[in-house]
Amino acid sequence: MKLRKIIIHLFLAFLILGCSSKAASINLENKNNDNTYGYIISVDIEASKEKVWNIITDFKNYPKWNSVLKMENNNNLELKKNFFITIFDEKGSIEDNFKALLIDKKKYTYFIASQTLLSSYFFKATHQFLIEEISHNKVRFTQKWKLEGVVGYLFEDMIFDVLKLFKTMNLELKEKAEKS
């Protein structure tokens, strides 16, 4: 029992020291006002919001146009249903895979999924797919992430490096929507 307490105290000390040293060494320009950290990428697309929505919600056909992301087991976008996500790097190798939960959606406007590891205090990532209509046949497609918890804070830079892959996805979506 004493060993367990010592390990817990050492772990907590590591977290506190790690957080304080990171706070002094990183640029928090992505910091939101609510002690979370975010990353946003957007692309303007010459297509209707309906067309873009139909492409981004057709998970089965992602492999035909999307080299970055694969989503499985929630083709009908059912709220509160888990689905599986695989992220691929530039070479097509698996960068990460995990289970996410669809938490909200509004047809032709957005859907939001989240991933929690142990608890939101440890790690929670919320990923939004947003469609903003600019004109009848032009939209801005935005992917937005919100990171919470100690892991999100300590590994923010590493996580953001992976999220940069989604710029490729946005460009691939633009090409697909403007072609077909």
C-alpha positions in Angstrom: 0.0 0.0 0.0 2.9 2.4 0.8 4.5 1.7 -2.6 1.2 2.5 -4.3 0.9 5.8 -2.5 4.5 6.7 -3.4 3.9 5.9 -7.0 0.8 8.1 -7.1 2.6 11.0 -5.4 5.5 10.7 -7.9 3.1 10.6 -10.8 1.2 13.7 -9.5 4.6 15.5 -9.0 5.6 14.6 -12.5 2.4 16.0 -13.9 2.7 19.3 -11.9 6.3 19.8 -12.8 5.7 18.9 -16.5 2.8 21.3 -16.7 4.7 24.2 -15.2 7.7 23.7 -17.4 5.6 23.4 -20.5 3.8 26.6 -19.6 7.0 28.5 -19.7 8.2 27.0 -23.0 5.3 27.0 -25.5 3.4 29.5 -27.5 -0.2 29.2 -26.6 -1.6 31.2 -29.5 -4.1 28.3 -30.1 -5.4 28.6 -26.5 -9.2 29.1 -26.1 -10.6 31.2 -23.3 -11.7 28.1 -21.3 -8.4 26.4 -20.5 -8.6 24.2 -23.6 -6.5 24.2 -26.7 -7.7 24.2 -30.2 -6.6 23.8 -33.8 -8.6 25.0 -36.8 -8.2 24.5 -40.6 -10.5 25.7 -43.3 -10.9 25.6 -47.1 -13.3 27.4 -49.4 -15.1 25.1 -51.8 -17.1 26.0 -54.9 -20.0 23.6 -54.2 -23.3 23.7 -52.4 -23.6 22.9 -48.7 -25.7 19.8 -49.6 -23.0 18.4 -51.9 -20.2 18.9 -49.3 -22.4 17.4 -46.5 -23.2 14.3 -48.6 -19.5 13.8 -49.3 -18.3 14.2 -45.7 -21.1 12.1 -44.2 -20.6 9.2 -46.6 -18.0 7.3 -44.5 -18.1 4.2 -46.8 -16.7 6.2 -49.7 -13.9 8.0 -47.7 -11.2 5.7 -49.1 -12.1 6.8 -52.7 -11.2 10.4 -52.1 -9.7 10.8 -48.6 -6.1 9.6 -48.0 -6.0 10.9 -44.4 -9.1 9.6 -42.6 -11.2 6.5 -42.4 -14.4 6.3 -40.3 -16.4 3.1 -39.8 -19.5 1.8 -38.0 -21.7 4.9 -38.0 -22.7 5.4 -41.7 -26.1 6.9 -40.6 -24.6 9.5 -38.3 -26.5 8.2 -35.3 -26.1 10.4 -32.2 -24.5 8.9 -29.2 -23.1 6.0 -31.3 -19.4 5.1 -31.2 -17.5 4.7 -34.4 -13.9 3.9 -35.3 -11.4 6.3 -36.8 -8.1 5.7 -38.5 -5.7 8.5 -39.4 -3.1 7.8 -42.1 0.2 9.7 -42.6 1.5 11.0 -45.9 2.9 7.6 -46.8 -0.4 5.8 -46.1 0.8 4.2 -42.8 -1.5 4.3 -39.8 -0.7 7.3 -37.7 -3.4 6.7 -35.1 -6.7 4.8 -34.5 -9.3 5.2 -31.9 -13.0 5.1 -31.0 -15.1 8.3 -31.1 -18.6 9.2 -30.1 -21.0 11.3 -32.3 -22.3 13.9 -29.9 -24.1 16.4 -32.1 -25.2 17.1 -35.7 -27.2 19.5 -37.8 -27.8 18.5 -41.4 -25.9 20.5 -44.0 -24.2 22.5 -41.2 -22.0 20.4 -38.8 -21.4 17.2 -37.0 -19.3 16.8 -33.9 -17.5 13.8 -32.4 -15.4 13.4 -29.3 -12.9 11.0 -27.9 -12.2 10.6 -24.2 -9.3 8.7 -22.6 -10.1 7.8 -19.0 -11.8 11.1 -18.2 -11.9 14.6 -19.7 -9.4 15.6 -16.9 -6.9 13.2 -18.5 -7.7 13.6 -22.2 -10.7 14.6 -24.3 -10.6 15.7 -28.0 -13.7 17.2 -29.7 -13.6 17.3 -33.5 -16.1 19.5 -35.4 -16.8 19.3 -39.1 -18.4 22.6 -40.0 -20.0 23.8 -43.2 -20.6 27.5 -43.5 -22.5 28.7 -46.6 -20.9 31.7 -48.2 -23.2 31.8 -51.3 -25.5 29.4 -53.1 -22.7 27.4 -54.5 -19.8 28.2 -52.2 -19.0 27.1 -48.7 -16.2 27.2 -46.2 -15.5 23.8 -44.8 -13.8 24.0 -41.4 -12.4 21.3 -39.1 -12.0 22.4 -35.6 -10.5 20.5 -32.6 -10.7 21.3 -28.9 -8.3 19.5 -26.6 -8.8 19.1 -22.9 -7.0 17.5 -20.0 -3.4 16.9 -19.0 -2.5 14.8 -22.0 -3.8 17.4 -24.4 -1.9 20.1 -22.6 1.4 18.2 -22.3 1.4 16.7 -25.8 -0.4 19.6 -27.6 2.5 20.2 -30.1 2.7 16.5 -31.0 -1.1 16.3 -31.4 -1.1 19.4 -33.6 1.6 17.9 -35.9 -0.8 14.9 -36.5 -3.8 17.3 -37.1 -1.8 19.1 -39.8 -2.5 16.0 -42.0 -6.1 17.2 -42.2 -5.1 20.1 -44.4 -4.6 17.4 -47.1 -8.1 16.0 -46.4 -9.6 19.5 -46.8 -7.8 19.9 -50.2 -9.0 16.4 -51.3 -12.5 17.3 -50.2 -12.3 20.5 -52.3 -11.1 18.6 -55.3 -13.8 15.9 -55.0 -16.7 18.4 -54.4 -15.6 20.8 -57.2 -15.1 17.9 -59.7 -18.2 15.9 -59.4 
